[in-house]
Amino acid sequence: MKCPNCGQWNRASLPHCQKCGTPLDAAEGQLPSWKTTLRDDQKGKEYIRVDEDGEASVTADSRDALAQEMAELKKRKAEGTRVQRQLRRESAERGSAPSSMTIRTHATVDTFWNVEDNPRSTVRIRRSGEKDPEEGRTHRINNAWQDSRSYDPLWEEQEMYGTWQLPQNTQFTGKLPSRSRGLRHLARVLVAIIMAALLGLTIFFGYNYFKDRQAERNLANQASVTASIKDDLAAHTILIPGEDGQQIYIRELHTSYIVTGGFATVEIADHVWYDELTDFIGESMDVTLTPFVKTSGGQQKPLDPITYEISIPLSPITLNTPDGLRTEVATAMYSMNFTVRPGSTVYINDEDVSDTVNSDDGSFTYNATVQPIGDNNFVVRVRSQYCRENSMTVTLYREPQEIPLDLSADTYSSTSKKAIEIRATTLPGAKVEILSPHSDLNITEIDSTGAFSFYAVFDKIGYNTVVITASDPGKKTSRVEYQVYYLPNPDEYTIKAWPLNAAEYSELLANNNVRTANTQVYVAIGTIAEIISDKPQMAIMYTSEDGKSQPVLLENFTKTTWKVGEYYRIYGDANGTYSNMPRLSARYTYW
């Protein structure tokens, strides 16, 4: 209840004003004045209802009472609003700031809105220097714009409310409340970014998952090709998917295959694709199969072509003699030795020498004529079955000569005889000298034709070098060196062998130089313990009875290739030492 003297509001149950003590109308025992305005005692409309038996009943309509209360509430609300505005105007006249000011944010960082109870009088406050964003609809009030736009149809009477304005002495200072708004905006941005990232990851992984699944399904419906071996040769196995019992026809193979277990199995050796090719073949080639499935109606339905790559091996070729691809020689004839696959086709400088290839081990020897012109090149081309052509170039260098000196083309390169005849030719009238052991030199025709002959005598087992020179005044002396491999027959060689028992083993170590000079023959019996070289093959054998001592190094000049752990009886002649053990040049091998 409001005090009639000072205007202080008090509780209705109080007898006196709390501020000035003036008696109040609502003293104890008296009803508040506002209660006299209530109309709860007024009765609304009544309804009389008669049932089937003729009995009448009277009932009130509660909706009338509810409608009356709502009308009274609306009137009281309007009156309260008028009184609050009157109080604000009185406070403003006394110099106090308007009460009940509410602030709401706006999109512009440097502004905020002052909203009163009347939406018609909404004030937008800005910082100094800001331009009017809605020019023509607002007017400036002390660094602020008052928005006169109306958006609530409830307020109709302009004269009731007027236009609220800021007091002249009102100023806005301090920092505007934009920090919390910025944090909320940043949080919303971060949440949006995280959600976008999660969505992108979901799409990415989902796409990859379905892509992999599709690839697996496609792979299950495609033919698979794997490398394999067929008849000890390179091949490929193709699995073509289908229904059991179907026939898959391969056009290139002119063959049909039955589908069993969900696949038709096709095995093809790689060489069938290039066996008939005579032109140049590369290291690899792409091959294609064209499969067809035979339908129940007898028609052929084409399937996807199958393409894969095959590697084509080179024809094998090994140079045994000389040791390298370039060798300096001093003879007009030089023997080169090769090993190829048996049955290979071999050309040397476009000359077919295939008939000289050994059908058992593939070895062959070519006697090359070497001219005294420097480099003599010999191109060897080999084509083996199921292989592409291979080639190598061997260069034999012979120093150019001012005085020609050549041996006969039929000169032996190996022999079992102690001496052989050698024939040669030179410049007629030139002086000839034999610098190696020889006998029976014949120069009767040297002045007329330049021909001469002699017998070369071999003083050691193995390679012996025959040396011949020809000279003429005013010209550079020519020199020819020719090697002949001398090895007596087994009956003659093995009968000279000494056993390698403990006594002879010690004697060989003590007098190794003498035994090497005399090419003394020994027989080594035992098991090959270790291979230390393949070309030439060199192995260690323990020659004691228990097989644990008396090691000997054996250099293989025999026709047998030794194996570790195999037991042999080997004949060889002394040829120095190796790591404090005797060294023998093996000539014959027996089991």
Number of C-alpha atoms within 10 A of each C-alpha: 18 14 19 13 13 12 12 13 13 16 12 19 15 15 18 18 21 14 13 12 12 14 15 20 18 18 14 12 8 11 13 16 12 10 9 9 8 11 12 12 6 8 12 14 12 12 10 9 11 10 8 6 6 8 8 10 10 9 10 13 12 12 11 13 16 11 11 13 15 11 10 13 12 11 11 12 11 10 11 12 14 13 12 14 18 13 14 17 16 13 14 16 11 9 13 14 16 19 12 11 10 10 13 10 13 13 8 9 15 15 18 21 19 16 17 18 13 16 15 21 20 21 25 21 19 21 15 9 7 11 9 14 9 10 10 7 12 17 14 14 15 15 14 22 21 22 18 15 12 13 9 10 6 6 13 10 8 9 7 10 16 11 13 17 14 15 15 9 9 12 9 11 7 5 8 13 13 16 11 9 14 12 11 12 12 12 12 12 12 12 12 12 12 12 12 12 12 12 11 12 12 12 12 11 11 12 12 12 12 11 12 12 12 12 12 12 11 11 11 12 12 17 20 16 17 11 15 16 14 14 7 8 11 18 19 18 17 20 17 22 20 20 13 13 14 20 21 27 22 16 12 11 13 7 12 18 18 19 20 15 12 15 21 23 19 18 16 18 19 22 19 12 17 15 12 9 10 9 9 7 14 12 10 12 13 10 12 12 15 15 23 19 21 16 12 9 6 8 10 15 12 13 15 11 12 16 12 14 13 18 15 20 17 18 20 17 22 12 16 16 15 17 12 11 14 15 15 14 18 23 25 21 22 20 14 16 16 17 17 22 21 16 17 21 19 25 17 18 13 11 11 13 16 16 12 13 21 17 13 9 12 16 19 19 16 15 14 18 16 21 20 22 11 16 18 18 16 17 14 20 20 22 21 20 14 20 19 24 22 16 16 15 14 18 19 24 20 20 18 13 16 15 20 19 26 24 22 14 14 10 15 16 16 15 16 15 12 15 17 18 15 18 17 18 19 23 21 16 17 19 17 23 13 16 12 16 15 19 15 10 17 13 15 12 14 20 15 10 13 20 22 19 20 18 17 23 18 23 17 17 21 19 16 20 16 20 19 21 18 21 21 16 8 7 10 12 18 22 20 20 16 20 18 18 16 21 19 15 12 13 8 11 19 18 11 14 16 17 15 19 16 13 9 13 20 14 13 22 16 11 10 19 15 13 18 19 13 15 20 20 24 25 21 25 22 19 19 21 18 15 16 12 10 12 10 12 15 20 20 19 25 20 23 17 12 9 15 11 12 18 20 23 25 27 21 23 17 16 9 11 10 19 14 13 12 11 16 17 13 22 27 28 26 23 23 21 17 12 8 11 16 20 25 28 24 23 24 19 19 10 8
